[in-house]
Amino acid sequence: MTKNKNLIYNHLKKITSSRHFVKSKISCDLLNYLTEASLEGKNPKELTIGVELFGKKYEDADKQDSNIRVYIHNVRKKLKDYYAAEGKKDPVIFVLEKGKYRVRFDSPKDHRKPVRYVFLIPFIVSFAALLVLGFLYFKLSSKDKTPWKELPVWQDFAESDKPTLLVLGDYFVFSGQLPTGSVGIYRDFNINSEVEYEHLLDKNPELIHSLSKSNLTYLSKMAAFCQSHIYKVFAQTGAPIHVKLSSDLQPDDLKNNNIIFVGNYKNMGLFENVVQDLEFSFGISSSSRQFIFADDPDAAIYRPANDNNKQTDYALVINTEGYTDNRFLLFLSTQDIGNISVVDQLTNPNYLTTLLNEKLTQLDPDNFKALYKVQGINKTDLAFELIRIE
């Protein structure tokens, strides 16, 4: 909508005085700041907000501030609640876009539902009834030998018209001189992309002459085990599936395919934005970095661990809608053992039947997040437990 500043400022005051905002000074200050910045055509970054609004000081200009992201999420949630109640009839709608730190000012017509053609309902109902009868006749006259079309997780992939792309999370490596004197490949657990590699060289320019980019990547054993299990499912359904490395994934792939991603929290790549747009009641963190952020800053944080070769991993399964009437199924873990165990279980019809009957009856089987605790030794799981599902 055309930006009428007086109108925007009047409704900004109304919003921050509402019961959804008035008790949260941080949310009010942040919304005021972002509104002003947006009207000036600015799109501030996390660290800019931290410095200008909260007076923070950062030693590392490239470091992310997770607190700012939590504050932004809280403002977005409060706006949603406000427009569902007090702001229903407001002539301007403040929209804090996901993945961005600017406010969009919409008019109600931008959010108006399409007109319903009521007079067509009898014809639609009749036509739908014919389609249902035809479908039932087809189902009864054919013997479907695969169980996957009736089970959660895989049902949508088995019946979709879109092709499925299995994306395997590969690891970023660079080359340099090894202690043996030969040139070889290095893997730094804290460097998982070209951007992070460039930051390393910016901070340590003396490494420019001893390190170089590599055209190679590598996959862990997890990829082979998980790919084998998933391919068996698709072999039985007859649905097409192709494989691609996460480093080769393009944004168009997320629109044109159903996606199954198997990888590490560190190498989510393009899927990091997908995960950030979701809401979580828990967090997942390593010793140096948080991967999953909870809506509540005081929520439980799960941290994988290694103790005398015994591994404890927290594997996350996300089953959600994509961007273009497609599906995203993400398997995430910090260690191989997590995804190996979870993919093995979720490609087992008996386990999926139990999951459907005991856990998913009160949830939407097409949209859920499940957190598993996996313990074992040397990539062999000894204990598998579903600890949260939402």
N, C-alpha and C positions, 0 to 999 in steps of 0.2 A: 504494500500500500504506500501511497505518498506520505512522506514523513512530515507530519504536522507536529513540530516540537512541543508546542504548548499542550496539545492533546496528549502526547507521549509523557511529558513531565507530570501532568495532572493524574494520569493513570498509574504512573510509577509511584507517586505518593500514595494513591489508593491501595496499591498492591502491598507496599511496605508497611502500611498501617493495618493490613488485614490480619486476622487471627493466625494465618498460616506463616506470616513473616515477622510480626511485631515482636515476638519474644527471641528472635535470633538476630543479633546485631551483625554477625558475620555475613549472614545471607542478605540482609538489607544493604550493608556496605558494598558487598560484591555485586549485587544487582544494580545499584546506583552507578558503580564504577563501570561495569560492562555496558550499561545503557549509554552513558556519556561517551565512552570510547567508540561504540557502534555508530552513534550519531555523527561522530567526527571521522568516520570511515576507517577506524583502526581495528585491527584484529590482534590483540595482545597475546603474548605467549605466557606459559605458566610462570616463568621466572620474572617476567615483566610485572605480572600481577602481584607476585610475592614481594617484589621490591617496592613498587609504587603504592600498593594498597596496604600491605601488611608490614612494610618497613623491614623486610628480611634482608639478610646479607648472605650471598652465596660465594663460596670460594671457587666452586667449579661452575663455570657458565653453561656447561653442557648437561649438568645434572638435572633430572626431573624432580619436581616437587609433588609427591603423592598427596599431600594435604590439600593443595589447590584443587586437584582433581576431585577429591572428596567434597570440598566446598561447592564446586561447580555442580556436581551430581545432586547435592542437597537442594540447591537453588532450582534446578530443573524439576525435581520432584515436587517442591513446594508450589511452583508455577502450575504444574499439572493439577494439583489439589485445589489451588485457588480458582482456576477456570472451570473446575467441575462443580464449584459451589458459588462463592460470592461473585466471581467474575463471569458468570454465564452470559450476561447480557452486555458485557463491555464492548465498545466499538473498536477497540484495538487489542490485539493479542500479542503478548511478549513471548517469543519463541527462542529459547536458548538451544541452538543447534547442537546435536551430538557430534562430538569430535572437534568442535570449534569453540572459541571463547568470544563469541560475539552474539548480540541479540538481533533477531529479526522481528520486525513489527508488522504483523499481518492484520488483515481485516477479517471479520467473522465469515465472510463469504469464501475466504480461502480455505476454511475448515468445514464448510457446509457439506453435508452428505448429499449424494446425488439424488435427483427426483425419483420417487418410486411411482412406477406406472401401475397403479392399482387395478385398472381395467384389464390388464393382461394376466392377472393372477389366475383366473379360471383356466385360461389356455395353457399357462405355464404348468399348473398343477396336473392337468390332463396329460400334457406332453411328458412331464416328469414321471407320471405313473406308468406310461408306456415304456419309458426308458428303464424303469426299475423292473418291470415285468420281463423285458427283454434281457436285462442283465441276469436276473434270477434264472431264467430259462437257460441262458448260456452257462451259468455256473453249475446248474444241476445236470446239464447234458455233457459236461466235460469233467474229467477227473484231474484235479490239480494235485500233483504228487509232492509239491514243495510246501513246507509249512511257513516259509518266510513271508508270504503275502498276507498272513493272518497275525503276524507277530510285530510288536513295537520295534522301533529303531530301523528295521529293514523294509517294512511294509511300503513306505512311500518311495523308496528307491526302486523296489521291485516293480511297482506299478506306474512309475513316472514316465512321461514321454521324453523327458530331457535325459541326455547322457550323463553318466556319473564319472567324475574325475577323482581318483584316489591320489591325494597329495601327500608325499612323504617328506617329512622335515629333515633336510640335510644340513650339515654343519659347515660353517665358513672356515676356510683354512688359508694360510699364506705361506710363502716359501722363503727359505733363508738357509744360511750355512749351519749344519748340525755340528754338535760337539765332536763327531767323528771326522770332521773336515769336509764331508760331502754336502751337497745341497739337497735339502729335503723339505718336507711339509711340517708346518707348525699348527697346532690347535690351541688357542687361548680360550678358556671357558668364558671369559668376560667379553670376548669379541665375537659377535654373532652376525655381523653384516658389514658391507663395505663402508657404511657410514661410521660405524664404531672403529673400523680399521683406520680410516682417515683421521679420526680423532686421536687415535694412538700416535700416529705420525706427527700430528700437529703439536702434541704435547712432548713428543720425544723426537725432534727432527734428526737427531744423530742416527736413528734407525733407518732413515730413508735409503741409505747406501747398503744396508745389510739385509733388509726385508723387501719383498715385492709381492704384488698380488698374484694369486694363482687362479688358473681357470678350473682347477679341480675343486670338488667338495667331497664329503664322505658321509656315508650312512652308517648308523650303528646296527647291531644285530636285531634290534627291535623292529626295524623296517622290514626285514625279511620274514620274521615270524608273523607280524601283523598282516602283511600283504598276503601271505599264504592263506590265513584264516578268512580274510575278507573275500578273496577271489573264489574260495569254495562256496561261499554264500551266493555270489553272483553267477557262478557256474550252474547252480541248481535253479535259480530264478530265470536264467536266460537273458537277464538285463545286461546291456553293454556297459563296460567299465574300462577306463584307461588310466594310466599312471603318469604322474608328473612330479618332479622335484619342486619343493617349495621355492627354491632359488630361481626357478624358471617360470614361476606362476605370474600371470599377467592379470590386471584388474578385470579385463573382459571375461576371463575364465570364471570369475565369481558371478557373472550374470548369465552365462550361457550353459552352465552345467550345475547338476547337483554335486556337492563337494563332500568328500570324506577326507579329513585331515588327521594324520597320525604323526605326532611330533612332540618336541620338548617345549615347555613354557618359554624357554629362551629363544627358540627359533620359530615363533608363530608367524613372523613376517606379516603379510597382508591380513591375517586373521586376528592380529592384535586389536585392530579397530573394531572387528566384530565382537570380540570379547569385552572390550571397554564399554560397548553400548548396552551390555546386559547388566542386570542387577543381581548382586550376590549377598547372601546373609553371612558369608564367611570369607576369609582371606587365605591366600597361599603364598608362602614366602620362602626364599632360601636364606642363607646366612648374610648375603650381601644385597639382595634385591627382592622386592615384593612383586609378584606376578598377577595375582588376583586381588582386587580391592573390594572390600565389603561396603555396603551402603552405610552401615553403622561403624564409625571409627573404633568402637570398643568391642567389635565382634571378634569371635575366635579366629586365630591365625594358625594354620597348619604348616609345619616345617618338616620336610623330609630329612632323614638322618642316615648316617653310616656308622656302625659300631662293630669293630672287629669282624668285618666282612658281612655282617648282618645288615640288610638294607630295610629301611622303612620309607615307603614312597606314598604320596597322595596323588592318585590319578583322577582326573576330571573328565567326565563325558558330558558334552553339550549337544543336545539335539534341538535344533531351532530352525525357523524359517530363514530363507535367504533373501535376496533383494528383488528377484523377479519371478516369484511363484516357484522358487526352487528350494532345495533343502541343504542345510549345513549340518554335518555330523562331525564333531571334533573330539579326538582322543588326545588328552594332554597329560604329561607326567614330567617329572624331573629326571628320572632314571629309567633305564630300559625295562626294569622289572614291572613298573607300574602299568605301562601300556601293554606289555606282553600278556600280563595276567588279565587285564580288563577286556582286551579284544578277544582273548580266548573264551572268556565267560560270555560275552555279549554276542558271540557267534555260536553259542550253544542253545538250541531250541528249548531244552528243558529249563535252563536258567531264565531265559526270556519269558517263558510261560509263568514261572514263579514270580518274576519281577512284575509282570503285568497284573497278576491276581492279588499280590500282596502289597504292592507299592504304588502302581500307576492307576489304580481304579479311582483314586481321589485326585489325580493330576491329569493334565493333558499329555497323553503318550507321545504326541508330536512335538511337544515343547517342554523339555525338562532339563535340569542339570543334576547330575549324580556324582557324588564324591566318594571315592573308594580308598580305603587304607590297605596297602599291600605290603607284606613283609616276606622276606626270603633271603636266600644266599646264592650268590653267583648267577643272577638272572633267573633263578628258580623260585617261584612263589610258594611259600609255606603257609601263609595266612592271607585270606581275602575277605574284606568286610565292607559292606555298604554302610557308610556312617552318616550321610546326608543326601536327601533328594528333594528337589523343589522345582 
